[in-house]
Amino acid sequence: MSRSKKSRKGGENAPKLQPRVKKQDRAVVTGKRAEKGNKSGSRHNEGMIQAQAPQQKAGQKKDPRHGSKKPVQLVVAAANETAVALAKVKQPKMTDEQKLLKLEEDPRLNQLLDMLEEGRDLNDADQKWLDQQLNKIEALMVKLGISDELEEEAPAKSKAKSDSDDDLFDRFESGAELLKDYQDKF
């Protein structure tokens, strides 16, 4: 049997091709399609877009980006700034008694008071600081109801009393001395 080549023509059942149309007869429809959506960069140039079409989105100024709008610091803070931030951490508020104890236990205050007792003269800055500290201590003592004058007068009155056996026994039973000793310790 003789060999026959296949033909490229489909015959009667083959799909028909569109007839060729000359360039000059073609419609203009084959150009660019109309653009859809926002222009590129529109998210970042809202001011420019609103200047071109102010009536469109005049009432809407919403940022289309998701997430936090909080600015992020790009430069690392210096070491001294972090120390200041740590120092500003809230500490529990001290009571008046604690403040008074802290002031009375101040080593600089004790040193300056010792110097005064020895009869030395203090320079102006030290004297000013000492006066401020003593004023703070006095104000706290008044606030707490503690007075040096009352404590000095009370023992004088007790010594002036007649130390009879009954008075001594009453003081012993009341425990006033024990209470005073306990308060002096703490």
Buried (B, 14 or more C-beta within 10 A) or exposed (E): EEEEEEEEEEEEEEEEEEEEEEEEEEEEEEEEEEEEEEEEEEEEEBEEBBEEEEEEEEEEEEEEEEEEEEEEEEEEEEEEEEEEEEEEEEEEEEEEEEBBBEBEEBEEBEEBBEBBEEEEEBEEEBEEBBEEBBEEBEEBBEEEEBEEEEEEEEEEEEEEEEEEEEEEEEBEEEEEEEEEEEEEEE
